[in-house]
Amino acid sequence: MAAGLGTRMRSQTAKHFHSLVGRRMVDWVIESVRESGTGRVVVVTSPDGRDAFGDVEVAVQEVPRGTGDAVAAARATLADFRGDVLVVAGDSPLLTGKLLRALVDEHRRQEAAVTVLSAVPSEPLPYGRIVRDESGVLRAIVEATDATPEQLAIRELNASVYVFAADALWSALERLQPANAQGELYLTDTIGLLVADGRRAAVHEAPEPVETQGVNTRVDLAQAEAVLRQRINERHMLSGVTVVDPQSTWIEPDVEIESDSVIHPGTFLRGSTRIATGAEIGPFAVLVDAVVGPDTLVGPFCYVRPGTVLEAGSKAGTFVEIKNAHVGAGAKVPHLSYIGDAEIGAGTNIGAGNITANFAHQPGQPKKRTVFGRNVRTAVHNSFIAPVTIGDDAWTAAGSVITDDVPPESLAGFPPRQVTKEGYVRRKRDD
């Protein structure tokens, strides 16, 4: 279910589309459902979200009339389905495939019409209460807004995740009434209806309550992000990656890091970044959709942007920004430089304060590339006006603006020589 407006987020963006560690919240939920082994996924969304889910099947809840109405919106899509239906809230990004699989297994073991996922958190939350009879059998779920003081004292909470037998689900949804404080059709009311029909309602308690926590506010969003980051960082550390300070390190879920790499504090690894063994990243480095070769050094204070490849043993150093560039094996961009749309050959050293000027002033012109050959040595404060090629083993002079191609084994640049006017300042003061 991903059709809610999420008004408590105080946002123009629908709650389910807020980002968590590089993914939309709802995408974390979809992934956990797929990991559970569910064969078919249908997302119920609002009209504005009908085109937001790629190749995932979508059912539209035209008007937000509650969770029961949201699930009913999927009935036409699942008209020919006769199995079990797993219903998951789209604002529960901490769910895992393992937990959902266990819920489905319990549902089938008990041959229930419905099985509810519950949790007993250490602190009370504004979730529905699991109401059991004297023998411990589930009788109903009461939303917090409709609960009596006695019911609010119940510690076992509804996680808003269910498994229904399809026939039981559609039968109960047809009978829902908006008899509650919100005037909505509650999915939770199907439990009482099925129990009244004499159907079996089971409960599966989550071993780790944190996995069931949803997101309703920006505070919840930050807490969920912290949990996801911890999971990702722990996964990499258990695979042989050194993360010096996990609390200050952000690694998005699709990043790949080989063992014996070191990630220093304040580092952000985003998108499809790949880091090979022996690389050392940070501190305070940001890499987005970049490829980092073995034994490469990146940082500190470095920004590596999409399309960049750093080959084995290369270096992107302090206060360096590199974008859409290929840096060859053993090549170095040590400090205070911008390298964009460039090829840097193996063994080349880029001097401090170098800039590739890749963007023409004329509108509509594509960015141009700068090519540095092998074993090039550029001096400090060089600018390269693309398109331009610096041949193998060439050198440039300090303070030069390179506008023309430089042949191999040449020295280019030669800015105007320094002129010193002795006593100039003293004469100015005397005037």
N, C-alpha and C positions, 0 to 999 in steps of 0.2 A: 504494500500500500504506500503510494507516494503522491497522494492528491491533496494532502492537507496544506493549509495556507501558512501555518507556523507563525502566527501573529506575535507570539512572545519573543521571537527573534528580533523584532523591531527592524525589519529589513524589507527592501523591495525585491529581494531574491527569495524565491521559495525555499523553505527550510531544507528540503532534501537535496538542493543543489549547492548548498554551502560546501566549501572545500575543507577537506581533512587530510593533511599530509599529502597533498597533491592529487587527491581524488575527490569527486563529489561524494557527499555522504551516502546517497542512495547506491552509488557504485560499490561501496564497501559491502552493503547489504546484499546486492545482487551477487557479488563474488562469493560471499559466505553461503548463499543458497546453492549456487552451482557446486561449491566444494562439498556440500552435503550429499551430492549424488542425485539431486532432483533433475529429472529429464527435461522438463519444460518450465520456462519462467515467463510469467505474465506480470507486467507492471501496471497497476491502476494509477492513473495520473489525472491531473486537471486538464482542461482543454489547452491551456498554454504549454503543457509539457508533452503533448502527443508526439512531437517530432524530436524529442530530446534523448531517445534511448537506442538509437542506432538499429541493430538487427534484433533487439529484444521485442517480443510481442507486447502490445500496449492495449489496455482497455481504458476508456475515458469515463470518469465520473463528472458528468456535465455540471452538476450543482453540488456543493459540499454539504451533504445532509448526514454526516456521521460515518463511523467506521463500518457499520453494517451495510449502509448504502454503497460504500466504496467497494466492498467485497462483492456485493450484488452486481456491480457494474461489470465484473469479469464473467458473469454467468454465460452470456452469449458466446464469448470467446471459448469457454470450456464446455460448451453444450454437449459434446459427445464424449466427455471425459467421465470415467466411472471409478476411478481410483481414489486415493487419498489426496487431499488438498492441503498443502503447507501454506499458512497465512503468516506473513512476516511484516512488521511495521518498517517503513522505509527510513525511520529516524533512529534505528538501532544499529549503528555502525560497528559496535564491539562484538556482535554475534560471531561465532565461529562455525565453520562447516561441521566440525566434530560435535558441537553441542546440538545443532539442528539434526544431525544424523541420529544422535542418541534420543532426541525427542520423537522422531519418526519410529525408531525401533521400539520405544516404549508404547507408543500408540498401537502398533501392530501386535505387540506381545499381549497387551490387555484387550485386544479386539474391541476397542472403544469407538464410540461415535465421534467423540472429540477428545483431544488431549491438549492440555494447557501447559505452557511453560511458565513456571513460577520461580521466584527468588526470595531469599530472606536476607536483605541487605543489613548492614550494621546500623544504618540510620534510616528513619522513616522517609519515604518518598511519596509524592502525590499521585500514586498509581492505584489502580483498582485492587481491592482486597479479595483474597481467595477465601470463600466462606465454605466451611466443611460442616458435616453433621457430627453427631456424637461418635460415630464409628470412623470418622476421618475421611468420609467420602465427599467429594466435591458436590456442592449443591448449587452454587451460584458464584458469580463475580459481581461485586458491587463497586462502582466507580467512586473515587474519593469524594467527589462533589455531592454524591447522593448517599454517602455512608452515614450511619449513626455513630455516636461517640464510641460505642462498644465495637462496632465494625472497624473503625479507624485504628483501634488498638491492635488489630490483627497485624502480625509482622510479615506474614507470607503474602507477597505481592504478585500481581499479574504482570508478566513480561510482554504482553501484547503479541505473543507468538503462539500459534495454534496448529494442530493437525486435525482436519475434519474428514470423515467419510463424505464423499461428494453429495450423496443423496440426502444425508442428514443436514449438511450445510444449507443446501438450497431450500429444503423444507422449512428449516428454522428461519431463514432470512425472509421468507414470504410472510411470516407472522410477526415480524418486529413492529413495535409501536414506539413513538417518540415520548414515552412516559418517563421523562427525567428532567433534571434541572436545565439541561442544555437544549431540550427540544429536538434531539437528534436520534437517529437510529443507531443504537450501540451494538456492535458485534458481540460484546460480552453478554448481552441479554439472550443470545442463542444458547448459552450454557443452561440457564434455567429452563428454557423451553424444551431442550432435549432431555434434561433430567425428568421433567414433568411427563414426557412421552415414555419414560421408562428406559431410555437409552443410557448407555454407560458413558460417564464423563471421568476422565483420568487426569492426573497431574504428574508432570515430571519437573522436579526441582533442579535448577541449575547448580552444579557444584561450586561454580565461581560466580557470585552475584554480579560482579562488575561487567560480565559479558552481556548482561541483559539490560544495562542502563541505556536509556534513550537520551535524545537531545531535544530540549525544548527552548533553551536560552543560550545566549553567547557564553555564559559560564559553563553550561553543560558541554558546549562545543569545544571549549579549551580543555576541559577535563578529558573528553573523549580523545582529543588529539594527543594528549600526553600519554594515554594508554597505548594508542596505536604506535606512536613513536617508540615507546619502550619495547613493544613487541618486535618492531623492525630491527632496532638496534641489538636486541638480545639475539635475534636470529643470525645477524652477521657476526656477532662476537662468538657465538657457539660454532660458527663455521670457520673460525680462525682469523677473524679481522680484529685488530686492536682499535677500539673506540675509546679514546683517552677519557673523555667526559661525556657520557651518554646524555646527560640532562641538557647539554648545550649543543648537541649534534642532531641535525635534521636530515634523515635519509628517507626519500620517498620510496614507495613499495616496489617500483619497477627497476630500481637501481641494482646493478650487479657489481659485487666487489669480491675479488679473489682473496684467498687466504694470505696472511703475512703482509697485508697492507695496513697502514696506520692512518687513522682519521683523528685529527687534532681538534680541540675545542672550537666552537663557533662555526663549524663547517656545515654548509647546506649542499646536499647532493640531490639533484632533482631530475625528473623526467626519466629518460632511458640511459642515463649516464652509466658507463662501464669502466671499472677500475681493475687493472691487472695486478698480479702479485708483486709485492715489494714496493708499491707506490706509497708515497707519503703526502697526505693532503692536509693543508691548513697550517696553523690555525687561521680562522676567519677567511675561509675560501668558499666561493659559490660556484658550483659546476652545474650546468644545465645541458642535458642531451649531449654530453661530451664523451669522448673515448680517451682513456688514459692508459698508456702502455706500461710494461713492467719497469720497476725501479725509477719511476718518474717522480719529480718533486713539483708540487703545486702549492704556492703560497710562501709566506703568510700574506693575507690581504690581497687575494687574487680573484678575478672574475673570469671564468671560462664559459663562454656562451655557446649556443647550439651550433652544430656543424664542425666543431673543433676536434682534431685528433692530435694527441701528443704521443709521439712514438717512444719506444723504449729508451730510458735514460735521459730523456729531455727534461727541461725545466721551464716552468712559468712562475716567475718569482714575485717579489714584493711590489704591490701596487701596479700589477699588470692586468690588462684586460685583453682577452683574445676572443675573436669571433669568426666562425666559419673559416678557420685556418688549419693547415696541416703542418705540424712542426715535426721535422724529421728526427731520426734517432740521434741522441746526444746533442741536439741543438738546444740553445738556451736563450730565453728572453728573461734576463735576471731581474730587471726592476724598472718601474716608472715608464711603462710603454703601453701604447695601444696598437695591437696588431689585428687588423680586420681584413677578411677576404684575401688571404695570403698563403703562399707556399714557402716554407722555410726548409732548405735542404739539410741533410745530415751534417752534424758537426759545426753548424753556423752559430755565431754568437751575435746577438742583437744588443747594441750598446744602450746605455741608460737614456731614457727620454726619447725613444724612437717612436714615430707615428707613421702609419700607412694611411694616406689620404685617399680613401676609396670612394668618395661620394661626390659626384659632380654637382655644380650649382644649377645646371640646366634641369628643369623639371622633366620627369619621365625617363631620365637616363638610368640604366642599370649601374650597380656598383661595379667598380673595376678591381682587378686583382694585381697584387704585387708578388713577384716571384724572386726569392733569394735562392741562389744555387747552393752547392755544397761548400762548406768551410769558408763561408763569407764572414768578414769582420766589419761590422758597422760601428761607427764612432758615436760619441754622445751627441744628443740633440740633432738627430737626423730626421728629416721628413722625406717620405717617398710618395710622389704624386702618381698615382696609378692611372693607367696601366704602365708598369715599368718592371724590367727584369734586371737583376743583379747577377752577373755570371759567377761560375764557380771560382773560389779562391780570391774574389775581388775584395777590396777594402774601400771604405768611404772615410772622408775627412770630417772632423768634428764641426758641428754647426751647419752642415750642408743640407740643401734642399735638392733632392735628386729627382730630376724631371725626365731624364733620358736613360735608355738602357745602358748598362755598364758591362763592357766585355769581360770575359774571364781574366783573372790575374791582373786586373787594373786597379788603380787608385783614382777615385772620382770625388769631386766636391769642390774643394779649394774655395771656401768663402773668402770675402775680402779680408786682407790682412789687417791686423789691429793697428790703429793709429793712436798714438799717445801724445797729447798736448800738455807738456809739462808747465806747471804754474797756472793753468787755465782757471781753476776754481779760485785761486788767490786773487788773480786779476779781476775776476767777476766781483769778488767781495770789495776790492778797492774801488771799483766803479760805483 
